[in-house]
Amino acid sequence: MRDNQKIKYRIIVSADISEELNVQIFQYWAFDISDFNYSLEDLKSIDEENEFPFMEVQANSYVKMTLTHCKLCFNSILVTAYNRNEFIEYLNGYYETCDICKLYSPNYEESITLLKPLETRLKQLNKNELRVLNGIIKLKSKALIYQHIFNNDVMDTSIWKIVNSLQRKDLIWVERDDEGRILSFNFDPELCLLINQLSS
C-alpha cells in the first residue's frame, strides 16, 4: 500500500496470471505523489517488439483506494478504480463525501466541498481551537495527544467538541478502524507552515 497526502491504495491482481503480466500490471498502476510512474507513452515503448496489453491489464487488475475522509462523517472513503481515469478522478477530490452521507445526511449539499481557503479557516479559530490544533500538529502521536491535550481523559466531551469543530472545518481528520477505535489524528502538511506564521 502506498501513501501520498490524499490516499492509500492497494493493487488487486487476478489469480493465475503470468509473471510478465503481473509486472505489467504494477507498471500500469505504479503511482507516486502526484502522477503515475509511467506515462502511457512510456508503457508503449517499454517493449518495442510487443504491444503493451492495456486491455488485459485492466481485465486482470483494479485498485482499492482509501481517500482521506468524508467531509461529513469523517470516516475514510473506500473506492475502487478500474482504470487510470477513475483513479485520477478519485484523487482529484470529486468524491469528498461518502455515499452513505450523500443518501441520508440533511447536511449534504453539492457545495459541501466549497470550503474557505485554509488560511481563512485558521484565522477564524478561537483561542482553544487554535491551541488544540497546534497541539495535534506538534505532538503528532496519538499517545501524546491523549496525554497532553486530553490530559489522559479521552472521554472529555469539551475537548471532543473542539476536535469535532476542527474536523468540520476540514483542518484535521481522525482516522478510525471499522470498530470506531482511533488510529491516528491527521492534518494537511501545509498547516504546519501556516500555523507557525500565525503563532509568530
C-alpha positions as CSV (number, residue, x, y, z in Angstrom):
1,M,0.0,0.0,0.0
2,R,1.4,3.4,-1.0
3,D,0.7,6.7,0.6
4,N,0.5,10.3,-0.6
5,Q,-1.1,13.3,1.0
6,K,-4.6,12.2,0.0
7,I,-4.8,8.4,-0.5
8,K,-3.7,5.0,0.3
9,Y,-4.1,2.4,-2.4
10,R,-3.7,-1.3,-3.0
11,I,-3.4,-3.1,-6.3
12,I,-5.7,-6.2,-6.6
13,V,-4.5,-8.7,-9.2
14,S,-6.3,-11.8,-10.6
15,A,-5.0,-15.2,-9.6
16,D,-3.2,-17.4,-12.1
17,I,-1.7,-14.8,-14.3
18,S,1.8,-14.9,-15.9
19,E,4.7,-13.2,-14.1
20,E,5.1,-10.9,-17.1
21,L,1.5,-9.7,-16.9
22,N,2.0,-9.2,-13.2
23,V,4.9,-6.9,-13.8
24,Q,3.0,-5.0,-16.5
25,I,0.1,-4.5,-14.1
26,F,2.3,-3.0,-11.5
27,Q,3.9,-0.8,-14.2
28,Y,0.5,0.4,-15.2
29,W,-0.7,1.3,-11.7
30,A,2.6,2.5,-10.1
31,F,1.9,6.0,-8.7
32,D,4.0,8.4,-6.7
33,I,2.9,11.6,-5.0
34,S,1.0,13.2,-7.9
35,D,1.5,11.2,-11.1
36,F,1.8,7.7,-12.5
37,N,5.4,6.5,-12.7
38,Y,5.0,5.5,-16.3
39,S,3.1,7.6,-18.9
40,L,1.0,5.7,-21.4
41,E,3.7,6.5,-24.0
42,D,6.4,5.1,-21.7
43,L,4.4,1.9,-21.3
44,K,4.1,1.6,-25.1
45,S,7.8,2.0,-25.6
46,I,9.0,-0.4,-22.8
47,D,8.9,-3.4,-25.2
48,E,9.3,-2.4,-28.8
49,E,8.6,-5.9,-30.1
50,N,5.3,-6.4,-28.2
51,E,2.4,-4.0,-27.7
52,F,1.6,-3.2,-24.1
53,P,-1.5,-5.2,-23.1
54,F,-3.7,-2.5,-21.8
55,M,-7.0,-4.4,-22.1
56,E,-5.5,-7.5,-20.4
57,V,-4.1,-5.4,-17.6
58,Q,-7.4,-3.7,-16.9
59,A,-9.3,-7.0,-17.1
60,N,-7.0,-8.6,-14.5
61,S,-6.5,-5.8,-12.0
62,Y,-8.1,-2.9,-10.2
63,V,-7.2,-0.6,-7.3
64,K,-8.8,-0.3,-3.9
65,M,-8.3,3.3,-2.8
66,T,-8.8,4.9,0.7
67,L,-9.4,8.6,0.3
68,T,-8.7,10.9,3.2
69,H,-12.1,11.2,4.8
70,C,-15.7,12.1,4.3
71,K,-16.4,15.8,4.9
72,L,-19.5,15.0,7.0
73,C,-18.9,11.8,9.0
74,F,-15.1,11.9,8.8
75,N,-14.8,8.2,8.0
76,S,-12.4,7.1,5.4
77,I,-13.9,6.8,1.9
78,L,-13.2,3.5,0.2
79,V,-13.5,3.4,-3.6
80,T,-12.5,1.1,-6.4
81,A,-10.8,2.3,-9.6
82,Y,-10.8,0.1,-12.6
83,N,-8.7,2.3,-14.9
84,R,-6.4,5.3,-14.6
85,N,-9.1,7.8,-15.4
86,E,-11.2,6.7,-12.5
87,F,-8.0,6.7,-10.3
88,I,-7.3,10.3,-11.1
89,E,-10.9,11.4,-10.7
90,Y,-10.9,10.0,-7.1
91,L,-7.6,11.5,-6.4
92,N,-8.7,15.0,-7.6
93,G,-11.3,15.0,-4.9
94,Y,-14.5,14.6,-6.8
95,Y,-15.6,12.3,-4.1
96,E,-15.2,14.1,-0.8
97,T,-18.5,12.9,0.8
98,C,-19.2,9.2,1.3
99,D,-22.1,7.6,-0.5
100,I,-24.0,6.9,2.8
101,C,-23.9,10.6,3.9
102,K,-25.0,11.6,0.3
103,L,-28.0,9.4,0.7
104,Y,-29.1,10.2,4.3
105,S,-27.5,13.3,5.7
106,P,-29.5,16.5,5.6
107,N,-26.2,18.4,5.8
108,Y,-25.1,17.1,2.4
109,E,-25.2,19.7,-0.4
110,E,-23.3,19.8,-3.6
111,S,-21.5,22.8,-2.3
112,I,-20.1,21.0,0.7
113,T,-16.6,20.9,-0.9
114,L,-16.5,24.7,-1.4
115,L,-14.6,25.4,1.8
116,K,-13.0,28.7,2.6
117,P,-9.2,28.9,1.9
118,L,-7.1,27.2,4.6
119,E,-5.6,30.5,5.8
120,T,-9.1,32.0,6.3
121,R,-10.3,29.0,8.2
122,L,-7.3,29.2,10.5
123,K,-7.8,32.9,11.3
124,Q,-11.4,32.2,12.3
125,L,-10.4,29.8,15.1
126,N,-10.9,30.8,18.7
127,K,-8.1,30.5,21.2
128,N,-8.9,27.0,22.4
129,E,-9.4,25.6,18.8
130,L,-6.1,27.1,17.8
131,R,-4.4,25.6,20.9
132,V,-5.7,22.1,20.3
133,L,-4.9,22.3,16.5
134,N,-1.4,23.5,17.3
135,G,-1.0,20.6,19.8
136,I,-2.2,17.9,17.3
137,I,0.3,19.3,14.7
138,K,3.2,19.5,17.1
139,L,2.6,16.3,19.2
140,K,1.5,14.1,16.2
141,S,1.3,10.8,18.0
142,K,-2.0,9.6,19.5
143,A,-0.4,8.8,22.9
144,L,1.0,12.3,23.3
145,I,-2.3,13.9,22.1
146,Y,-4.2,11.8,24.7
147,Q,-1.7,12.8,27.4
148,H,-1.3,16.5,26.8
149,I,-4.5,17.7,25.1
150,F,-7.0,15.3,26.7
151,N,-4.8,15.1,29.9
152,N,-5.3,11.4,29.9
153,D,-9.1,11.7,29.9
154,V,-10.2,10.5,26.4
155,M,-13.8,10.8,27.4
156,D,-13.5,14.6,28.0
157,T,-16.5,15.9,25.9
158,S,-15.3,19.5,26.0
159,I,-12.1,18.5,24.2
160,W,-14.0,16.3,21.7
161,K,-16.3,19.3,20.9
162,I,-13.1,21.2,19.9
163,V,-11.7,18.3,17.9
164,N,-15.1,17.8,16.1
165,S,-15.2,21.5,15.3
166,L,-11.7,21.3,13.7
167,Q,-12.9,18.3,11.7
168,R,-16.0,20.1,10.5
169,K,-13.7,22.9,9.3
170,D,-11.6,20.3,7.5
171,L,-8.4,21.2,9.3
172,I,-7.9,17.8,10.8
173,W,-9.5,14.3,10.5
174,V,-9.5,11.5,13.0
175,E,-8.9,8.1,11.3
176,R,-10.7,5.2,12.9
177,D,-10.9,1.4,12.3
178,D,-14.1,-0.5,11.5
179,E,-15.0,-0.7,15.2
180,G,-14.6,3.0,15.8
181,R,-11.3,2.9,17.6
182,I,-9.0,5.8,16.9
183,L,-6.0,5.0,14.7
184,S,-4.5,8.5,14.2
185,F,-5.0,12.2,14.1
186,N,-4.2,13.6,10.7
187,F,-3.8,17.1,9.1
188,D,-2.8,18.8,5.9
189,P,1.0,19.2,5.9
190,E,0.5,22.8,4.7
191,L,-1.0,23.6,8.1
192,C,2.4,23.3,9.8
193,L,3.8,26.3,8.0
194,L,0.6,28.4,8.3
195,I,0.1,27.8,12.0
196,N,3.8,28.7,12.7
197,Q,3.2,32.0,10.8
198,L,0.0,32.6,12.8
199,S,1.7,31.9,16.1
200,S,4.7,34.1,15.5
